[in-house]
């Protein structure tokens, strides 16, 4: 009986204590004053902005281009034979000047055959002179001088003019004219065995070196002209339309800190289907400096041209290609613009209402409707709080 009474007392005491604790908690909670909730303050961003105004802008055109030679030729052997050394090294990268002998195709056999033909021609003339003295005495002196001027080692002199029809028939019947022009043809073929540089340049490819045998028409080497080069620049049709043949161009090598004067010499009459650009060719003289190398990339600066009814803005203010932010009632709104021209760091645009406030700086992680204040308005710069002067506050 005592055990049961003891348990009842313990349970009752526990319930009493819990009830007292709960009642005390409610009492203290009612004694505490409600905290006044603070109204939420919307964050404000300070931005650079400018009123939209359209003017006439002098737009410069500066684009990169690749340098190429004005002449790139294949050097072909016009005779068969073994290739002999000329005045320059027949190696890739070898340099030469205009008029240098590049190489010679073995000429000895052709030279001997030519001398034999001249000897036979002299024999024909020697047998002809007595008949000329009798039948064409008026022409004897001229043909004697021609006969005496012929040398086996030199090219044939000019053949005397034949105006008399009987004399022409006489010479033709003795094969004099045919022998003469056959020798002239052989002389021309012999001269073609010596290959002379048509311009100052360098070998970009060598297929046959000294000692190799080449057939007639064999491709021996490939060469480019190095004293005159062209810079090919691809421009948008809008910009290319302002460029004229003869315009002065400044070509920059930014890495070397150098520049050259060039001149527009050609405009392509077609548009590249892949880039939708038109090719502009700028001629550069490389006679003195020799520092320009074909294959390098340089930047061409063309004369500026006026574009009317546009506003020039930084490129980094755009998002989604052609969208910008404007400020309406201190809040951001998106606007679509029309891009007229893209420069290296700026763009020429229109499509906004005159007087609209255009944001002139890139904004990151902002949404349309964000509260903003134009930088320079509102009395203080962003992040700087005005503090009272300690002398005037007392």
Secondary structure, DSSP 8 states (H G I E B T S, - for coil): -HHHHHHHHHHHHHHHHHHHHHHHHHHHHHHS------------EEE-EEE---EEEEEEEEEEEEEEES-EEEEE-SS-EEEEE-SS--STT-EE-TT-EEEEE--HHHHHHHHHHHHHHHHHHHHHHHHHHHH-GGGHHHHHHHHHH--TTS----------HHHHHHHHHTTHHHHHHHHHHHHHHHHTTEEE-SSSEEEEEESS-TT-EE-TT-EEEEEEE-SEEEEEEEEEHHHHTT--TT-EEEEEETTTTEEEEEEEEEEEEEE-TTT-EEEEEEEEE-SS-----TT-EEEEEEEEEEEEEEEEEEGGG-BTTTEEEEEETTEEEEEE-EEEEE-SSEEEEE-S-TT-EEE-S---S--TT-BEEETT-SSS-TT------HHHH-
